[in-house]
Structures are given as C-alpha cells and as structure tokens.
Amino acid sequence: MAISDILEEPRLLRLRRLFSGLRGDLTGGLTAAVVALPLALAFAVASGVEPKAGLYTAIVAGIVAAIFGGSSVQITGPTGAMAVVLVGIVAKYGIEKVWIAGVMAGIIQIALGVAKLGQLVKFIPYPVTAGFTNGIAVIIFCGQLNNFFGLQLPRSEHFLPGLWQSVSHVEALNWAAVGLAMVVIATTVLWPKINSTIPGSLMGLVLATAIASYFHLDVPTIGNIPQSLPMPQGIPHWNDFSLIRELINPALALAALGSIESLLSAVVADGMTVSEKHNSDRELIGQGLANIIVPFFGGIPATGAIARTVVNVRSGGKTRLSGVIHGVALAIIVLTLAPLAAQIPLAALAGILMVVSGRMIEWKGIGLLMRATYSDFAVMILTWLVTILFDLVLAVEVGLIAAGALFIKRMSDLSLVKIPETEVFPPGTPLELGKEIAVYRVDGPVFFGAAERFATFLRDEPEVKYLILRLRFVPNMDTTGLVALEDIYHDMERHNCRLILTGLQPEVKQLLERSGLLKTIGLSNCFETTTDAICSISPEIEGCSLPIAADLKTKELMELND
C-alpha cells in the first residue's frame, strides 16, 4: 500500500461514516424540516419579528450549527425559550439592536466553548431547569392570547402588562380568530392518532389557512414572505461602542439561555442514540458561530431545539448531514411555497404555540418533585415564579442560590449520620465476577453535582449485562440524583442490561418508593447485600463463581466526592 493511500484512509473512513446513514439522515432531515416550518414562523411572531426571520434563522443556523456543533443529530433554530427573551429585547431596543446583541451572544458562547466551560450545564439542578422551563411555557401561552383573540395590540416589553392588556380588551375579540385557533389546537392534538408521519401542527396550519381563505375570514395574517433565500446584509451601528455597552446584558441573557437549552437538548439526544456522545465545548462553539452568522442574514438568535432534535433521531437521523438536509429542505420550501404563507392566520400560529407551551410543562417532573422532597419542589416553584415575574437569567441565578443553600443544609444534616464499622465494605470479600457483571460502590450522597458524572461513568461498560449499584454508603439523594438513577435504569434497559440495587438506606428507599422508581426497577432487583445479588444471578453467568480466596472486582467511585 502506498504512503499516500495510508494518509488518505482516515479521510475516506470519515466520508464513509458520513454517508453510511444517508437514507436515515435524509428521512430525519426532511421530517425535521416539516416540523420546523410552522414552528419557525410561530416563534418568529412570538419574538416580535417578521415571520421570514424565523425561516431564515432555521435555514442558516440549522446548517452552520450542524456542521460546526458538537452533536451529530442536533437540530438548531428558533425556539420558544429564546422567543420569551427576544420579545422583550425587540420591544425595548428594536430588531437592528437585536442583531447586534445576537452577534455579541455568539462571541460569548464561543469564548465559553474555548474556555471548556460546556460541562457547567451539568451542575444545574433539576428543580431549577424544571422551574424555568415551566415558567417559559406559561409566558409563551399567555403571550399568544393577543393573537388567539384576534387582537392587534402593541407588544409589551414585560409579561404581566402584556397579559393584562390582552385580558382587558377581551370584549373586542375576533370570534373567527378564536375558532381558527381552536381548530389548530384540536388538529395538532388529535391528528397523531390518525397519522404519525405528517406533523399535526402542519396539518392544523394548512387546515386553518384553507378555512380562512375559503370563507374570506377577516383575521390578521402573517403577511408576505419574500420568495428568495436569505442574503448577506450589513449590521448598522456595529462600531458604536456605547451601544455595545448598552446591549451587554441582553447579550449575556441570550448567550446563557442559548447555551443551557442547546446543551440540554444535546443531552436528550445522547439518551436516544447509542452513537457517539456530544462534545459540550464544541457544541457551544457551533451555536456561537450560528448566532454570529445568522444576524447578517436577517435572522434572530437560535438554540438547539429539543422537539426537532427528537424528531430527527426518531426518524433515522444519525450524522450531521441530517441537520444540513433540514436547512436545505427549508430553503427549498421558502423558494417554492413562500407566497402561500401570506394567508396564514396569526391565530393559527397562536394555536400551535399554545400546544407547544402545554407540552413544554414538566408535568412528570412536577409530580416527581411533589412526591419526592418538598424542598426541591420549593426550589422549582421559586424559579418558576421568578421566571414569570422578572426574567429568565435572574430565575436561574435565584434557583442556583436556593439549590446551593439547600445542599449546604443537607450536608450539615449528613454530618450527623454515623455509619457503623460493621457496615464498612471489606476489601477482601470472596467474589469473582465475569465480564458480564459490574459492581459499583458509591460513597456519599448522590446529589446534583455528581449525578451526571455518576450516570456517564456507568454507561461506559458495553459488555455488562448485570449492573449492581452498591448504595450502602449513600445516606441521601435529591431529585436530580433520582432523575439520574431513572435515566441509568432506562439506559440499561435499552442495552438489555439488568439494574440491581443493594444496601439501600432507609431515606433513599423511602424516596424511591414515594417517587415510584422502586416499583419501576422492581423489588426483585433490590437486595440487602451485594453477595446476595451476585448469588442470585451467578447461575446465569458463565465464569462467575464464589471461591473463598478471590478478590472483589469493585470499581470505586470515590472521585464523586472530590
């Protein structure tokens, strides 16, 4: 083999890997584009900008982030969370200043990625993420009352004045708009029971537009969308440093939200695929590049979109090519169907966003927090209220402070817990394990700072069929640790691996019972000692025995407490 052939082989392997799942990427990308079309229009309107800005954002940001981001299957575009922040910035500063703030946010995201701070999102406790997600859902829902009622009122910079404005003018509502919005809501919810291939939101949008056009209903529409691709443009006042100082706070808010949502979306995608996991730092750099480039094409700041990413993965998307196909497909749609978009009623987009906001609410998480610990539930409620009454960035800050104070309180309580010497795990316990059994000893509380490292460490065992977690020295667990344990169970289930728990402490066992996770895992998979657990499964495993003088092959996880 020639030297040149050897040098070219890695490149050929990369190309082969890129196009190996072409069919799945094509299906995933096209399906994600169909789902993204109505959402891009709706989130642009919710942000207070022209609908075309949402389409241009989905096209440009979707392609750039797919190429340079750290997740192979992430779909990027306008999102509801970003719309909540943008609507206030647009109302206060105007679209041109939003473009400048978007570029600044992109630069901040790249700096975070270069500084390798992408892992910090894993230290955000679950009650905090659930709190601001629920708050965003409420703001999106209430923010669409204006379009739902068919009112054409000026946008308010803040949530509560805007809500009062819409409610106080309810006597002037447009019943045709209300009817169209209800048609979209019903279609979006019920259509998946009829057909799971075509998104219900798209069918609702088409149906509402057809009804409005056929009966010539007098309802506000989104207006004309240019039948052309986004072209590069200049950003005015970019050299005005006083303006940059003025926009630093909005830019920080956009960068923080864009980073958190994109990384959380990438984590969700990791849990759905057995392919390579995402690179958090590279994902921040890719999202930053997208937000720097998008404003020069008339778009708005974007983030990784959880719903569209999930659709992409479930439809077969496996590589970055799926994200590129998503952007190209949207560009083709703009070139061919843009004139039809002028007739889309704003009430139809309001109906779509109301369904989206309802699905954003962490209903399962709320129930879990209520059943688990009241303190974590209080942190979630506090974060939720601050998100609604003030802003998202302050909500995250307050939530983190509350969670930190709660953690300190728990640690002070734990210092009173004394573990008897007879409970200490002896280093020479007579066991010999085969490759299909992995035993992990966890020391200390499983809390939000260790949950992600705990889960990631356990997933790196491809040959394991029986995973035993020895929790003798875990005296306490918070909700984020509980969610992490549930994720481990489902991940093991996908890999046909049986999860077994041993040595559950009373507080941890009560928490698992209240949350329902103990029932999910099964009492048959819970043992008092690790020896009992291995004895129950050793007859099924070839090469697993219990000789008298063998060493226990236990992987210590002491670094979780470093």
Summary of the structure (lengths in Angstrom):
residues: 562
radius of gyration: 25.9
end to end distance: 49.7
largest distance: 86.5
contacts: 2035
relative contact order: 0.15
helix: 67%
strand: 6%
